[in-house]
Every structure is written in structure tokens, then in C-alpha cells.
Amino acid sequence: SVTANAVWDGDSVTFSAEALSLAAGDTSARSADTTATRQAGTATATGSASGDSTTFSDKALALAAAQKQTTTIASGAGLLNADTLLETATTSLLTSFTTDSGRQISLQSYTTAGTADETGQRAATSGYLLTIAGSDGANSKNYILSGDVILNEDASGNLSAASYTAGDETSGNDIIIGLSGKALNGGKGNDTIVDLADSGAVNISGGEGNDTVTVVGEVASGSIDTGNGNDTVTAAIKATGSSRVSINTGDGLDTLNTTIAADDSSRVSIATGGNDDAVTATINATGDSQVNIDTGGSNNTVTATINASGDSQVAIETGANDTVTATIAATDDARVALDTGSGNDTVTVGVTASKAANVSIGTGSGADNVLASVVTTGSAQVGIATGSGNDRLAVAGIAADDASIALDTSSGNDVLKTSLIAFGDSRITTDTGSGNDSVSTASIAHDDARIETNTQSGDDSVNAVFIGKENAQLTLDTGSGNDSVNTAFINGGNGSVSINTGSGNDSLFAGWIASGTSRTTINTGTGNDVVTAGWIDTASGIGAYKQVMGYLLQNTETPSQSEKSGT
């Protein structure tokens, strides 16, 4: 029997004609084995009439079974009764589980002020509490965890708890909680494994199934292998010295949440296998450490915050059709590489690189969409390459000192939007590769900085605004093809602006202001080009007109050549 103040989809009752007549107030229709009373519109019947039937949903049946379930704590299970402890303890929830029958189990840390001695001094105590709810969702029991324990339910939903050593796992859905730092193995089934040991060394194997692994402390060395299945891993890693830490979640729809602190010559390796994985990682790498994350070749979602210094190396490699959000800060001689592989990837990234750091971002072949902000100083180098395919790249970049930023969209009909500022001896280069590319750029160059844009072959469309001063150099080369260029620029000091549209039937609209001893060069190459130009020269007056017209005409055919060629 079961009492529930709820009705679920699938519950139904069918009444016989006799029952319906009784409800209507006609007691003459009742059978001899049915007694009935009726008051104020409510009918109560004891007995049954032919035709009455009841159908219960799976949820209702499960509730009925749960109200009959028992909890058995084996002797020496490592669980000590702690109901009175909660009266003085301060607790904090670490994690919770739900068994197959719906029973709730929670794991908490606790701290108490302790018992006062004869001097009134108290020695604080702390540890872990396991709370097991009753089968009816109430009447919870609390236990102090004093050793490794395994909990599981039988087919009827009866829960048992016993002490655990490796090999005690079952082929069912186990809950294993480790306190000693010894190996924890889940075996087959959808297992839940929690490691509470403070030793830092882990040896966890989830086996086949959809496993959940949580490490409450910090992983200093060892391995976590969940096997194939849709696994979830939550772990904080702190690797120092020459320690090695590895996490392998196997094939399946895996979820990984991790913070990684790697120092000295430590190595951290994470592989989430095939299928669509989700990885959230905060990485702090110093010294000569190396951190590698490989999410396999499917549609992955990665969110990463990376701080790299010293001679450390951090590499993240994803599969196809990935969504990646990353914040990267690299300094000293650190190296950071993000490679999303082939597929249609979406990448949002912010990069700060200083000193001699190197940051490379590659999205491989496919129609990629990349949004990036980049700041480089010192002699740092940042490169973004979107590979072949019809890519979209938007970049806001600042380079100073001897730093460099290189943007490369490779072949394909790419769309590029940039806002660039260069100081000192820095260099910012943009190469859109072959294809019919569309480029919108606003660039400012100071000192001896250089900003170069090359759209390569193809029918390209370029809208550009340049500001150069002092000895800055601004270069735009659209390569061969029927290009359309709309540009405005201010060129001052001893700086130079060079525009080359290459061979093809190009259209150029250019307006600029020149001052000082700045130089402006426009070369439209061979082909039937149309040029509209207007300028103000604040220094050399008519001399600038002659110089510009000379550049415009240097590749123009003479009338005799035109006649011979029929143009």
C-alpha cells in the first residue's frame, strides 16, 4: 500500500456503472458485497463492483517500492552514527547523489568546536558526514565517515553500505567514497566515485558505464580513467616537481571541470576521447611544466582560462565543429597553443602576451568564426590562423615594443574585420590568402611600427582607414584579381603609405592628408583600372600632386600600346 499526495502521468482509474450510479446517489444499484454512504455530495464505498480498475504509472509503482526499502549498514563499514554531532557541528555540502530508486545521499564536511577540557579549552574536530535519506524521503540518518565505503542498491531498492577495498566493486551502480588514498575502482555500471584523501595521490578507474568522479582535495600525482561512457569528472590538480597527472575519460559524451596548477617540470595530460565533450579548465602553468588537453575529434565545447609563465607550455587541441572560449595570458618564454582542428569552429579569445611569450591559435580547415582581442608587448608573438574555408575573423589588436601579431585566414572567401594599433618597432601582418575576400580595417601606426595587409589573389573588397605618423609604415596589397579598394588615410612625419592593387580590373577610391616628409605610393598594376583620388598635402603643395600622379601612371599603357592591344 502507498499513500501519495500527487498524481503522475499514467495514473488512471476506471469506474464501473455501479460505482458511477453510487456517486450519483443511486444506492439501489449497489451489489450485495458493497457498502456505501453518501453525504454532502461525497460518496464513500467499501468493496468492489465488477468493472472497477486502476492503473498506476511507473513513478507511482517506484514510490510504492521505495516505501518498503531498507538501509543496511554492515559492521565495520566505516560509518559511525552521528545524529548527535549535528547539534554542534558546522557543515558544508560537498556533493550529493540520487540512487536508482530515488533515495537521496549527501556528503558534507563538518567542523565542531569540540568538548571543553577541565581548563575550558576546546579542540576543534573536523571530518566528513554522510547523510542517507529514508526510503520515503524523510527520516534521514547521519554517519561520520571513518574509512573507505561502498554503497549500492539491490533490484528492490534496498540500500547496503560496507567497507571498501579495490575489488569489492560490483557490476551494478556503485557509490564509492575513498578516505584512505588507496585505489578506487568502479567496475561496470554507472558508478559514482568520490576521493576525499588529502595525500594528493590518486588512482581511480571508473570502468565501463556513465561514471561520475569527484576529487575533493588536490590531485598531486596519479591517474583518473573513467573508461568509455558518458562520464563527468571534477578535479583540482596541483602538480609540482617532476610529478605526472593524467585524466582519460574515454569515448562518450564527457564533462570535465578542472583547475590546474602546474610548476617545475611537472606534466599534466588530459584526453576526453571521442564524441561531444564539454571541458571547463582554469590553467596556471609556471616553470618548465607542460599541460596538454585533447578533446578528441567530435563537436566539443571548451571554456579555458590560461595563465602561462616561465618556460611552460600549454596546448589545447579540439576536434570538429567546436565552440571554444578562452582567455590567455602568457609572459616570459611561455608557449600557448590552441588548435581546434578541422570543422566549422566558433572561437572567442582574448590574448595578452608579454616579454618573449608565443601564442598561436589555429582553427584548421572549415568555415570558422573567430572573435579575438590581442595585446602584445616586449618581443611577444601572437598568431591567429583560420585555415582554408570561408572564414570570418574579427580582431582588435595592439602591438608595442618589438612584438608582433600575425593574422592568416588562408584560402577561401574570407571576411576580415580589424582594428589595429602598433607602437615602437612592432609589426602587425594580415594575410587573407587566395579567394574573394572582404576586408574592413582601421589601423594606427606610430614610431617605427609596420602594419601590412595582403589579400592575395581573388576579387577582393577592401575598406581601410590608416593613420601613420613618425616613421610608421602602412602597406596594403590586394594581389591579382578585380579588386575594389576604398581607403582614407592620414600620413605624417617621415612615414609611408603604400597601396598596390596588383593585376586585374581594379577600382580604387583614395583620400588622404599628408604632412611632413611622408611618402604615399599607389600602384594599380596591369589591367583596366579606375582610380579616384583626392588629397591635401600640408607641406609640399604641388610637389605632392606630381609625385602621386607619377605613381598612378607608372603602369599605365601608352596610347600606342593601347591601340595595338585593342584597349
GIBEL-V725777 format. One record per residue. N is the residue number from 1. SS is DSSP state (H for helix, E for strand, L for the rest). OMEGA is omega in degrees with one decimal (none if undefined). Layout:
[[N	SS	OMEGA] [N	SS	OMEGA]]
This chain:
[[1	L	-177.4] [2	L	175.9] [3	L	-179.8] [4	L	177.5] [5	L	-179.5] [6	L	174.1] [7	L	-178.7] [8	L	175.5] [9	L	-179.0] [10	L	173.8] [11	L	178.2] [12	E	177.0] [13	E	176.0] [14	E	-177.8] [15	L	176.4] [16	L	177.0] [17	H	179.8] [18	H	-179.9] [19	H	-179.9] [20	H	177.7] [21	H	177.9] [22	H	179.9] [23	H	180.0] [24	L	177.6] [25	L	-179.1] [26	L	-177.9] [27	H	-178.9] [28	H	-175.6] [29	H	-175.0] [30	L	179.4] [31	L	-174.0] [32	L	-175.9] [33	L	179.9] [34	L	174.0] [35	E	-174.7] [36	E	171.5] [37	E	-179.5] [38	E	178.7] [39	E	174.3] [40	L	174.2] [41	L	179.4] [42	E	-179.8] [43	E	176.0] [44	E	-177.7] [45	E	172.7] [46	E	-175.3] [47	L	179.6] [48	L	175.7] [49	L	-179.2] [50	L	180.0] [51	L	174.4] [52	L	177.2] [53	E	179.9] [54	E	175.5] [55	E	-179.5] [56	L	176.8] [57	L	176.8] [58	H	-178.8] [59	H	178.3] [60	H	178.8] [61	H	178.8] [62	H	177.6] [63	H	177.9] [64	H	178.7] [65	H	-177.5] [66	H	-178.5] [67	L	176.7] [68	L	-173.8] [69	L	-179.9] [70	L	174.0] [71	E	-178.4] [72	E	177.7] [73	E	-177.5] [74	L	176.3] [75	L	-178.8] [76	L	-177.0] [77	L	-177.4] [78	L	177.8] [79	E	-179.0] [80	E	-178.7] [81	E	-173.8] [82	L	-177.3] [83	L	-178.8] [84	L	-178.7] [85	H	-174.7] [86	H	180.0] [87	H	-177.6] [88	L	-173.5] [89	L	169.2] [90	E	-173.8] [91	E	176.0] [92	E	-177.8] [93	E	176.8] [94	E	179.6] [95	E	178.7] [96	E	-178.2] [97	E	172.6] [98	E	-179.2] [99	L	-178.3] [100	L	-179.1] [101	L	-179.4] [102	L	179.6] [103	L	-179.0] [104	E	176.6] [105	E	-179.5] [106	E	179.1] [107	E	-176.9] [108	E	167.1] [109	E	-179.7] [110	E	174.5] [111	E	176.1] [112	E	178.7] [113	L	-179.9] [114	L	-179.5] [115	L	-178.5] [116	E	175.1] [117	L	-175.4] [118	L	178.1] [119	L	-179.4] [120	L	178.9] [121	L	179.7] [122	E	175.6] [123	L	-177.9] [124	L	176.1] [125	E	179.1] [126	E	-179.6] [127	E	-175.9] [128	E	179.1] [129	E	173.6] [130	E	-179.8] [131	E	-178.7] [132	E	-179.7] [133	L	175.4] [134	L	-177.7] [135	L	179.0] [136	L	-179.2] [137	L	180.0] [138	L	176.1] [139	L	-179.4] [140	L	175.0] [141	E	-177.5] [142	E	-176.7] [143	E	171.5] [144	E	180.0] [145	E	-177.8] [146	L	180.0] [147	L	178.2] [148	L	-174.7] [149	E	174.8] [150	E	178.0] [151	E	174.5] [152	E	-179.4] [153	E	173.6] [154	L	-175.0] [155	L	179.9] [156	L	179.0] [157	L	177.4] [158	L	-175.6] [159	E	175.3] [160	E	178.4] [161	E	-179.2] [162	E	175.3] [163	E	-173.4] [164	L	162.9] [165	L	-178.4] [166	L	-176.4] [167	L	178.7] [168	L	-178.1] [169	L	-179.1] [170	L	176.0] [171	L	178.7] [172	L	-177.0] [173	L	-175.7] [174	L	166.8] [175	E	-176.1] [176	E	-179.8] [177	E	-177.3] [178	E	178.7] [179	L	-171.2] [180	L	-175.3] [181	L	178.8] [182	L	-177.6] [183	L	177.6] [184	E	-177.6] [185	E	-178.9] [186	L	-176.1] [187	L	178.9] [188	L	179.8] [189	L	178.7] [190	L	-170.2] [191	L	172.7] [192	E	-176.7] [193	E	177.8] [194	E	178.1] [195	E	-178.9] [196	L	-173.3] [197	L	179.0] [198	L	-179.1] [199	L	-179.6] [200	L	179.2] [201	E	-178.4] [202	E	174.0] [203	E	-172.8] [204	E	175.6] [205	E	-177.9] [206	L	-177.2] [207	L	-179.7] [208	L	177.7] [209	L	-179.8] [210	L	-171.6] [211	L	173.9] [212	E	-178.1] [213	E	178.1] [214	E	173.5] [215	E	-174.7] [216	E	178.8] [217	E	179.3] [218	E	178.3] [219	E	179.6] [220	L	179.0] [221	E	177.1] [222	E	-173.1] [223	E	171.7] [224	E	-179.6] [225	E	-176.0] [226	L	-178.9] [227	L	-179.5] [228	L	-178.4] [229	L	179.4] [230	L	-169.7] [231	L	175.2] [232	E	-179.1] [233	E	173.9] [234	E	-175.3] [235	E	172.0] [236	E	-175.6] [237	E	173.7] [238	E	-174.5] [239	E	179.2] [240	L	179.1] [241	L	179.2] [242	L	-176.3] [243	L	179.0] [244	E	177.5] [245	E	178.2] [246	E	174.3] [247	E	179.4] [248	E	-177.3] [249	L	177.3] [250	L	178.8] [251	L	-179.7] [252	L	178.9] [253	L	-170.8] [254	L	175.8] [255	E	-179.7] [256	E	173.9] [257	E	-174.4] [258	E	165.5] [259	E	-174.2] [260	E	171.0] [261	E	-176.9] [262	E	-176.7] [263	L	177.9] [264	L	-179.1] [265	L	-179.0] [266	L	179.7] [267	E	176.1] [268	E	-177.8] [269	E	-178.9] [270	E	176.9] [271	E	-178.4] [272	L	174.0] [273	L	-178.6] [274	L	-177.8] [275	L	-170.8] [276	L	-176.0] [277	L	175.3] [278	E	-176.5] [279	E	171.9] [280	E	-173.2] [281	E	169.4] [282	E	-170.7] [283	E	171.8] [284	E	-176.7] [285	E	179.4] [286	L	178.9] [287	L	176.4] [288	L	-174.9] [289	L	177.0] [290	E	177.2] [291	E	-179.7] [292	E	176.7] [293	E	179.8] [294	E	-176.5] [295	L	177.8] [296	L	-168.6] [297	L	177.8] [298	L	-176.2] [299	L	-171.7] [300	L	174.5] [301	E	-176.0] [302	E	172.3] [303	E	-172.7] [304	E	169.3] [305	E	-172.2] [306	E	171.8] [307	E	-175.9] [308	E	179.2] [309	L	-177.2] [310	L	175.4] [311	L	-176.1] [312	L	177.8] [313	E	177.4] [314	E	179.9] [315	E	174.9] [316	E	-179.5] [317	E	-179.3] [318	L	-174.3] [319	L	-175.8] [320	L	175.5] [321	L	-174.8] [322	L	171.1] [323	E	-174.0] [324	E	173.1] [325	E	-174.2] [326	E	170.3] [327	E	-172.4] [328	E	172.6] [329	E	-177.0] [330	E	179.6] [331	L	-176.2] [332	L	178.6] [333	L	-176.8] [334	L	178.1] [335	E	178.1] [336	E	179.9] [337	E	175.4] [338	E	-176.4] [339	E	-177.8] [340	L	175.6] [341	L	-178.5] [342	L	-179.6] [343	L	-179.5] [344	L	-171.8] [345	L	173.1] [346	E	-174.4] [347	E	172.3] [348	E	-171.9] [349	E	172.5] [350	E	-173.9] [351	E	169.2] [352	E	-177.7] [353	E	-178.8] [354	L	-177.9] [355	L	-176.6] [356	L	-178.0] [357	L	178.5] [358	E	178.9] [359	E	178.1] [360	E	179.4] [361	E	179.8] [362	E	-179.2] [363	L	174.7] [364	L	-179.4] [365	L	-178.3] [366	L	178.9] [367	L	-173.5] [368	L	177.4] [369	E	-173.1] [370	E	174.4] [371	E	-172.2] [372	E	167.7] [373	E	-172.9] [374	E	172.3] [375	E	-179.2] [376	E	176.0] [377	L	-178.2] [378	L	175.0] [379	L	-178.0] [380	L	179.4] [381	E	176.3] [382	E	178.6] [383	E	175.2] [384	E	-179.0] [385	E	-176.2] [386	L	176.5] [387	L	-178.7] [388	L	-177.7] [389	L	-179.5] [390	L	-171.9] [391	L	172.8] [392	E	-177.4] [393	E	176.1] [394	E	-174.3] [395	E	166.5] [396	E	-172.8] [397	E	174.3] [398	E	177.4] [399	E	179.7] [400	L	179.9] [401	L	178.2] [402	L	-175.8] [403	L	179.7] [404	E	173.3] [405	E	179.3] [406	E	179.3] [407	E	-176.0] [408	E	179.4] [409	L	175.7] [410	L	-174.7] [411	L	-178.3] [412	L	178.4] [413	L	-170.6] [414	L	174.0] [415	E	-176.2] [416	E	174.8] [417	E	-177.5] [418	E	169.8] [419	E	-166.5] [420	E	175.4] [421	E	-178.8] [422	E	178.9] [423	L	173.6] [424	L	177.0] [425	L	-176.4] [426	L	-179.2] [427	E	175.4] [428	E	-179.4] [429	E	177.3] [430	E	179.5] [431	E	-177.5] [432	L	177.2] [433	L	179.4] [434	L	-178.5] [435	L	179.9] [436	L	-171.7] [437	L	175.2] [438	E	-174.7] [439	E	170.6] [440	E	-175.0] [441	E	171.4] [442	E	-172.8] [443	E	174.7] [444	E	179.6] [445	E	178.9] [446	L	173.8] [447	L	179.3] [448	L	-176.6] [449	L	178.3] [450	E	173.1] [451	E	-174.7] [452	E	178.2] [453	E	-179.0] [454	E	-178.3] [455	L	175.7] [456	L	-176.0] [457	L	-178.6] [458	L	179.7] [459	L	-171.5] [460	L	175.6] [461	E	-175.0] [462	E	169.7] [463	E	-171.5] [464	E	171.2] [465	E	-178.6] [466	E	168.7] [467	E	179.7] [468	E	177.9] [469	L	-176.1] [470	L	-177.2] [471	L	-176.5] [472	L	178.5] [473	E	178.2] [474	E	-176.0] [475	E	174.8] [476	E	179.9] [477	E	-176.7] [478	L	176.4] [479	L	-179.1] [480	L	-178.6] [481	L	-179.8] [482	L	-171.3] [483	L	175.1] [484	E	-176.2] [485	E	175.6] [486	E	-172.5] [487	E	173.5] [488	E	-178.0] [489	E	174.1] [490	E	-175.3] [491	E	-176.8] [492	L	179.7] [493	L	177.5] [494	L	-177.2] [495	L	-179.6] [496	E	173.8] [497	E	-179.5] [498	E	178.3] [499	E	-179.1] [500	E	-178.1] [501	L	174.7] [502	L	-179.0] [503	L	-178.6] [504	L	-179.2] [505	L	-171.9] [506	L	174.7] [507	E	-177.0] [508	E	170.9] [509	E	-176.0] [510	E	174.0] [511	E	-176.6] [512	E	174.6] [513	E	-178.8] [514	E	177.9] [515	L	179.2] [516	L	178.6] [517	L	-178.9] [518	L	-177.8] [519	E	177.6] [520	E	-179.5] [521	E	176.7] [522	E	-178.5] [523	E	-177.0] [524	L	175.8] [525	L	-179.6] [526	L	179.7] [527	L	-179.7] [528	L	-172.6] [529	L	174.5] [530	E	-176.2] [531	E	171.6] [532	E	-174.1] [533	E	174.6] [534	E	-176.2] [535	E	172.6] [536	E	176.7] [537	E	-174.9] [538	L	-174.9] [539	L	-168.3] [540	L	172.5] [541	L	-174.9] [542	H	178.7] [543	H	178.8] [544	H	179.1] [545	H	-179.9] [546	H	-178.3] [547	H	-178.3] [548	H	-179.3] [549	H	176.8] [550	H	178.2] [551	H	-177.8] [552	H	-174.1] [553	H	-169.6] [554	L	178.5] [555	L	-179.1] [556	L	-179.0] [557	L	175.7] [558	L	179.6] [559	H	-178.1] [560	H	177.8] [561	H	-179.7] [562	H	179.4] [563	H	-179.0] [564	H	-177.9] [565	H	177.8] [566	L	180.0] [567	L	none]]
